[in-house]
Amino acid sequence: CRCFANATYGPPELARYSANNFAMCGHRRFGCALIRLALRKWGVYSSYRLALTFANALLNKLRRDIRLVSIDKQDALAHQFTVMKQSLEAQFQISVSDWDGFTELFSLKRLNANEDWVKAGEHCQQFGFIVSGLIRVYYIDHAGNEANEGFYEAGQLIGPISSMVSNDPCQFYIQALEPSELFIADYRQFHELAYDKPEWLRFEIKFMQQ
């Protein structure tokens, strides 16, 4: 590893050994940076074993932190799906069977404030469950003015139903008024799977009627 050897902190053989052992996701220079940091901290250029031990401890801590962040995200996602299940069953008076299969159809979508999820004139085959934020549905009248159709908040389902069913262009806009998160699913895929799942089919019918 030239970046380590050129720093004259040690022989090239040690640099290559260090980079190979401490590189993560293929970033060899990251391994070398840890070694240089260890050498600077201890101020002992002859004690490579001590420097390597320190660098190894730093890297292990980083890996643990990354795993904890990943676990936290998974737990947060699982909690959000639980909230979604409770909300849907309460709103539509149904008990969703095969919940794991149900949630596999959904993916998380994030919208910035004032960002349009759907625009008038677009074809949209998706519907969504609002996890957080505030959503506005509006259209532009003949005079060019915005007219609000409704506002939707966390816990509600939203989607261009007429466009999903007819495959015609959407007639209105769906916009996030503040940073928002939605679980999005493809309606066609959901509709095909619902044929063999009575609870899913009842959910679809009630959603279309709301």
Residue pairs with C-beta under 8 A, 6 or more apart in sequence:
1 12
1 15
1 16
1 18
1 19
1 28
1 29
1 31
1 32
3 29
3 32
4 10
4 12
4 14
4 15
4 16
4 18
4 19
4 32
4 35
4 36
5 11
5 12
5 15
7 36
9 15
9 35
9 36
9 39
9 45
10 35
10 39
10 45
10 48
14 48
15 32
15 35
18 31
18 32
18 34
18 35
18 52
18 55
19 28
19 29
19 31
19 32
19 35
20 28
20 31
21 31
21 52
21 56
22 30
22 31
22 34
22 35
22 55
22 56
22 59
23 30
23 31
24 30
24 31
24 59
24 62
24 63
31 55
31 59
34 55
34 58
34 59
35 51
35 52
35 55
37 55
37 58
38 50
38 51
38 52
38 54
38 55
38 58
39 45
39 51
41 54
42 50
42 51
42 54
44 50
44 51
77 108
80 131
80 181
80 183
81 99
81 103
81 106
81 183
83 131
83 155
84 103
84 129
84 131
84 183
85 96
85 99
87 129
87 155
88 94
88 96
88 129
88 157
88 203
89 95
89 96
91 155
91 157
92 202
92 203
92 206
92 207
93 206
94 199
94 202
94 203
94 206
95 199
96 102
96 199
96 200
96 203
97 197
97 199
97 200
98 197
101 193
102 200
103 183
105 185
105 186
105 189
105 190
105 193
106 129
106 183
106 184
106 185
107 183
107 184
107 185
108 131
108 181
108 182
108 183
108 184
109 117
109 128
109 181
109 182
109 183
109 184
110 179
110 180
110 181
111 117
111 133
111 176
111 179
111 180
111 181
111 182
112 176
112 179
113 176
113 177
113 178
113 179
114 175
114 176
114 177
115 175
115 176
116 173
116 174
116 175
116 176
117 128
117 135
117 174
117 175
117 176
117 182
118 124
118 160
118 170
118 172
118 173
118 174
119 170
119 173
120 139
120 140
120 169
120 170
120 171
120 172
120 173
121 169
121 170
122 169
122 170
123 163
123 167
123 168
123 169
123 170
124 159
124 160
124 163
124 164
124 170
125 163
125 164
125 167
125 186
125 187
125 188
126 159
126 164
126 184
126 185
126 186
126 187
127 157
127 158
127 159
127 160
127 161
127 164
127 184
127 185
127 187
127 190
127 207
128 157
128 158
128 159
128 182
128 183
128 184
128 185
129 155
129 156
129 157
129 158
129 182
129 183
130 152
130 153
130 154
130 155
130 156
130 157
130 158
130 180
130 181
130 182
131 154
131 180
131 181
131 182
131 183
132 154
132 179
132 180
132 181
133 153
133 154
133 176
133 177
133 178
133 179
133 180
133 181
133 182
134 151
134 152
134 153
134 176
134 177
134 178
134 180
135 151
135 152
135 153
135 158
135 174
135 175
135 176
135 177
135 180
135 182
136 148
136 150
136 151
136 152
136 173
136 174
136 175
136 176
136 177
137 148
137 149
137 150
137 151
137 152
137 158
137 172
137 173
137 174
137 175
138 146
138 147
138 148
138 149
138 172
138 173
138 175
139 146
139 147
139 149
139 171
139 172
139 173
140 146
140 147
140 173
141 147
149 172
151 177
152 158
157 207
157 210
158 174
158 182
159 187
160 170
160 171
160 172
160 174
161 207
161 208
162 168
162 171
163 169
163 170
163 171
164 187
165 208
190 200
190 204
191 204
193 200
194 200
194 201
194 203
194 204
195 201
